[in-house]
Amino acid sequence: MTVHPEKKDPRTIWLLASCRFGEAVAVGMLIPTLPLFLGTLSSPWIDGLSVKIRNGLPFLADWLPQATVATDEAKTAILFCLTGLAMALIQIFAGRVSDRLDSRKPLIIIGMALGSICSLIIPMLDHFWQLLILRILQGSFLGLTFPPMMAIIARHAPITSGGKVLGLYTTIRLVGFGLGPILGGVVAEYAGYDAVCLVSGALLMLSVVLVASRVKDEKEFKHDLQPDRVLPPVKPIFRLLGAAIFIMMVGISAVISLFPYYEREFGSSQSQLGTMFAIFVATRCICQYPFGWIGDRFDKKWVLVLGLLLFIPLVWMQAEVQNLTELTWLRMGLGMVSAMLSTAVGGISAERSEPGNRARVMGINTLCFSLGTAVGPSLTGFIDSQAIAFAIPAVAASILLLATLALLPSDRTARLLQEAPQ
């Protein structure tokens, strides 16, 4: 297999970061808006399902919490869970196709363009099932963009500086993701839900224009290669790293289904909930580059280990909050921890991936990110006890911590293995 010489262009990373910034603002705007918007939609079929469960399967109805399928919390969980699942599952396909065709740009453009159209259609909906289908489609379309985009980032990341590069890239994206909820909450309060969706769709389309006009999609392999060529495999260690991202996002996104609960019990407004979410993102943004530098300077494995150690108690304590202020402080701590985990995992994946498997390797992390955002809200949406719901990711992180200590090679060991003659 003949590979083109590595041509690393840092400008491509910043162009993609700018495009992802617009996409992140667009998606973030919908986070505080959709859980409250769905309360305005008709949902007779899901309310009827609750009655059928209790009348037709009384033994199951007794086991389920009261009005499981009909509460706003449960409908929010269903909405975000299925959207995240669609976004995650499509990435398996996107990563394989991108590596097989040695092409990245077309998937990014198609996915963002169709995602933009979905945002613009949301105000036209009258029923919950319509919103559910549309969000599943939007999740699938946006999921197409993640593996190819991260493959381009990994290709152009300087050797031994993967942590800093991924830290800066995700910081730019997270600034957008942090501004999104604030912008979405403010626009919703002053201009209504229709304006939120209009702005979201416009920002996604702007990202399409930037990718189409400015980002280069250079081939890594000779053009005369057969399409059935053997691609390098994805090592099991990358799946361990993906598990860290998955568990992290389960613990972090579990609060999404509790937005109606916080609104009801704490008296929180849309803008306050958006600000709380944005503070978490801002904290992560501030910490991304420093922890990326620390990981590159010392060892990313130990940054990952420390992040898991801190994640376990912080995620568990979310079940005990008594007001929005306490939750905000915990989210700040989790923002720092998520910066440690994401820069370590992203840096290791970027440095240790190779031509022919980059979209699949980097796609594991984006897949697990999306899957975690799907599973997290379902825990708090369908489990009555918040203590049990938040204990699940905490216990899983404890098991992953032991596996990381035992199985993940340090940066120095990995470089020695890569430099050893094959």
Buried (B, 14 or more C-beta within 10 A) or exposed (E): EEEEEEEEEEEBBBBBBBBBBBBBBBBBBBBBBBBBBBEEBEBEEBBEBBEEBBEEEEEEBEEBEEEBBBBBBBBBBBBBBBBBBBBBBBBBBBBBBBBBBBBBBBBBBBBBBBBBBBBBBBBEBEBBBBBBEBBBBBBBBBBBBBBBBBBBBBBBBBEEBBBBBBBBBBBBBBBBBBBBBBBBBBBBEEEBBBBBBBBBBBBBBBBBBBBBEEBEBBEBBEEEEEEEEEBBEBEEBBEBBBBBBBBBBBBBBBBBBBBBBBBEEBEBBBBBBBBBBBBBBBBBBBBBBBBBBBBBEEBBBBBBBBBBBBBBEBBBBBBEBEEBEBBBBBBBBBBBBBBBBBBBBBBBBBBBBEBBBBBBBBBBBBBBBBBBBBBBBBBBBBBEEBEEBBBBBBEBBBEBBEEBEEEBBBBEEBBEEEEEEE
